[in-house]
Amino acid sequence: MKPLKKIIGILLVFLPVLVKAEVKEIPFTLDDRDRIIRTEQKVESLQSEMNTRFEAIDKRFDQLFNFLWAIIGIFTTMMISVFGFAFWDRKLSLAPLKKQDQKILAVLVDYSKIQPKLLEILKNAGLL
């Protein structure tokens, strides 16, 4: 067992020498430079395409926001109109009832001159 460990230890120490593990510098050729230039041009063209698409999307969002504001304005106008009409209609429909109440009260006051009990009831109710 010990001789096997010694052999493995020696092989591990001399393994780089046996394999000739050397660092070789790879030369940078003109083809490599041309490839890099083409890649940069493609990246620039993709960036310009992305910029135009983002600008188009921004314009579309602006259109959608303007449309949303228009819808909100229309909805608000409709709601104000409905509430205004309801209040106006209620006021208009209650006006004849007030006149009718005044007439009934005038008749009761006239009749209370003949009937003292009714005169007392109207005084207690605060109508006289």
VOSE-710926 format. One record per residue (C-alpha): residue number from 1; residue in three letters; y, z, x. Coordinates in pm, 1 decimal, m for minus. Last residue first. Example, Ala and Ser with C-alpha at 12.3 -4.5 7.8 and 13.67 -1.06 7.14 Angstrom:
<atoms>
> k:r:y:z:x
> 2:SER:m106.0:714.0:1367.0 $
> 1:ALA:m450.0:780.0:1230.0 $
</atoms>
This chain:
<atoms>
> k:r:y:z:x
> 128:LEU:7835.3:1331.1:m10045.8 $
> 127:LEU:7511.5:1202.5:m9889.9 $
> 126:GLY:7442.6:1526.8:m9709.2 $
> 125:ALA:7099.7:1577.3:m9864.3 $
> 124:ASN:7212.3:1907.8:m10018.5 $
> 123:LYS:7519.6:1735.7:m10165.4 $
> 122:LEU:7305.3:1455.6:m10310.3 $
> 121:ILE:7068.0:1708.5:m10471.8 $
> 120:GLU:7357.0:1905.8:m10623.3 $
> 119:LEU:7510.9:1593.8:m10776.1 $
> 118:LEU:7167.2:1499.0:m10911.7 $
> 117:LYS:7150.7:1836.6:m11088.8 $
> 116:PRO:7503.5:1785.2:m11223.0 $
> 115:GLN:7404.6:1467.3:m11409.0 $
> 114:ILE:7703.1:1272.8:m11550.1 $
> 113:LYS:7905.2:1262.2:m11230.2 $
> 112:SER:7575.1:1220.3:m11042.8 $
> 111:TYR:7536.7:878.6:m11208.9 $
> 110:ASP:7843.6:747.0:m11027.1 $
> 109:VAL:7720.5:893.2:m10696.7 $
> 108:LEU:7375.7:745.2:m10757.6 $
> 107:VAL:7525.4:402.2:m10828.0 $
> 106:ALA:7736.0:418.7:m10510.0 $
> 105:LEU:7427.0:524.1:m10309.3 $
> 104:ILE:7229.7:231.3:m10449.0 $
> 103:LYS:7513.2:m8.7:m10358.6 $
> 102:GLN:7538.7:131.2:m10004.7 $
> 101:ASP:7160.5:104.7:m9960.7 $
> 100:GLN:7175.6:m259.6:m10074.7 $
> 99:LYS:7446.5:m332.9:m9819.7 $
> 98:LYS:7236.2:m167.7:m9548.0 $
> 97:LEU:6932.2:m366.4:m9657.5 $
> 96:PRO:7130.5:m689.5:m9639.9 $
> 95:ALA:7220.4:m615.7:m9273.3 $
> 94:LEU:6864.8:m522.4:m9169.6 $
> 93:SER:6741.4:m885.1:m9153.9 $
> 92:LEU:7027.4:m999.3:m8930.8 $
> 91:LYS:6992.2:m705.7:m8692.7 $
> 90:ARG:6617.7:m761.2:m8672.5 $
> 89:ASP:6665.1:m1134.3:m8619.7 $
> 88:TRP:6918.4:m1078.3:m8341.4 $
> 87:PHE:6692.6:m825.1:m8169.1 $
> 86:ALA:6388.6:m1054.8:m8194.4 $
> 85:PHE:6587.1:m1360.6:m8084.7 $
> 84:GLY:6715.9:m1178.1:m7778.8 $
> 83:PHE:6365.3:m1056.4:m7692.9 $
> 82:VAL:6225.0:m1409.4:m7721.8 $
> 81:SER:6512.7:m1565.0:m7525.7 $
> 80:ILE:6489.8:m1307.1:m7248.2 $
> 79:MET:6114.8:m1371.2:m7222.9 $
> 78:MET:6160.6:m1748.5:m7213.3 $
> 77:THR:6430.6:m1727.3:m6948.2 $
> 76:THR:6212.0:m1502.5:m6732.5 $
> 75:PHE:5916.7:m1741.0:m6765.9 $
> 74:ILE:6131.0:m2040.5:m6673.5 $
> 73:GLY:6276.3:m1861.7:m6371.5 $
> 72:ILE:5932.8:m1745.8:m6253.7 $
> 71:ILE:5800.3:m2101.7:m6289.8 $
> 70:ALA:6094.7:m2239.6:m6091.0 $
> 69:TRP:6043.3:m1975.7:m5820.4 $
> 68:LEU:5675.3:m2074.5:m5797.3 $
> 67:PHE:5767.3:m2442.7:m5768.0 $
> 66:ASN:6006.5:m2360.8:m5484.6 $
> 65:PHE:5732.9:m2156.1:m5315.6 $
> 64:LEU:5486.9:m2445.2:m5354.3 $
> 63:GLN:5733.6:m2694.7:m5208.2 $
> 62:ASP:5803.3:m2465.3:m4914.3 $
> 61:PHE:5429.0:m2424.1:m4860.9 $
> 60:ARG:5391.0:m2803.2:m4855.7 $
> 59:LYS:5671.1:m2836.2:m4600.9 $
> 58:ASP:5502.7:m2573.8:m4381.6 $
> 57:ILE:5171.0:m2760.2:m4412.7 $
> 56:ALA:5337.3:m3082.2:m4299.3 $
> 55:GLU:5495.7:m2900.0:m4004.9 $
> 54:PHE:5156.6:m2751.6:m3916.1 $
> 53:ARG:5002.4:m3098.3:m3927.5 $
> 52:THR:5272.9:m3241.1:m3701.9 $
> 51:ASN:5226.6:m2953.9:m3455.7 $
> 50:MET:4848.3:m2997.4:m3457.0 $
> 49:GLU:4885.8:m3367.1:m3377.4 $
> 48:SER:5125.6:m3283.9:m3092.4 $
> 47:GLN:4882.3:m3025.1:m2958.8 $
> 46:LEU:4591.9:m3270.2:m2979.9 $
> 45:SER:4795.5:m3526.4:m2785.9 $
> 44:GLU:4876.9:m3266.5:m2520.9 $
> 43:VAL:4510.2:m3162.8:m2492.4 $
> 42:LYS:4402.8:m3523.9:m2459.9 $
> 41:GLN:4662.1:m3583.0:m2187.8 $
> 40:GLU:4547.9:m3269.5:m2003.2 $
> 39:THR:4185.8:m3389.3:m2018.7 $
> 38:ARG:4284.0:m3730.6:m1887.1 $
> 37:ILE:4469.9:m3566.4:m1595.8 $
> 36:ILE:4172.6:m3341.1:m1518.4 $
> 35:ARG:3938.3:m3639.6:m1516.5 $
> 34:ASP:4172.1:m3828.3:m1286.5 $
> 33:ARG:4177.4:m3534.2:m1044.2 $
> 32:ASP:3798.8:m3512.2:m1047.7 $
> 31:ASP:3771.9:m3885.8:m987.0 $
> 30:LEU:4012.4:m3849.1:m696.1 $
> 29:THR:3771.1:m3607.4:m533.0 $
> 28:PHE:3780.0:m3231.0:m474.7 $
> 27:PRO:3520.4:m3154.0:m206.0 $
> 26:ILE:3252.3:m2900.5:m280.8 $
> 25:GLU:3252.7:m2620.7:m27.9 $
> 24:LYS:2903.1:m2518.2:62.5 $
> 23:VAL:2806.9:m2157.4:52.7 $
> 22:GLU:2484.5:m2110.2:241.1 $
> 21:ALA:2159.6:m1974.9:118.5 $
> 20:LYS:1923.1:m2109.0:378.7 $
> 19:VAL:1616.5:m2003.9:182.2 $
> 18:LEU:1453.4:m1838.0:483.1 $
> 17:VAL:1777.6:m1685.1:611.5 $
> 16:PRO:1866.5:m1550.0:269.0 $
> 15:LEU:1513.4:m1409.9:230.1 $
> 14:PHE:1514.4:m1226.6:567.0 $
> 13:VAL:1588.1:m880.8:430.1 $
> 12:LEU:1385.7:m930.0:113.4 $
> 11:LEU:1091.6:m1066.1:311.2 $
> 10:ILE:1101.2:m768.1:547.5 $
> 9:GLY:1100.7:m523.2:255.9 $
> 8:ILE:813.9:m707.4:84.0 $
> 7:ILE:609.3:m697.3:406.1 $
> 6:LYS:682.4:m328.8:458.3 $
> 5:LYS:587.7:m245.7:99.0 $
> 4:LEU:258.8:m432.7:137.5 $
> 3:PRO:183.5:m246.0:463.8 $
> 2:LYS:241.6:84.0:283.0 $
> 1:MET:0.0:0.0:0.0 $
</atoms>
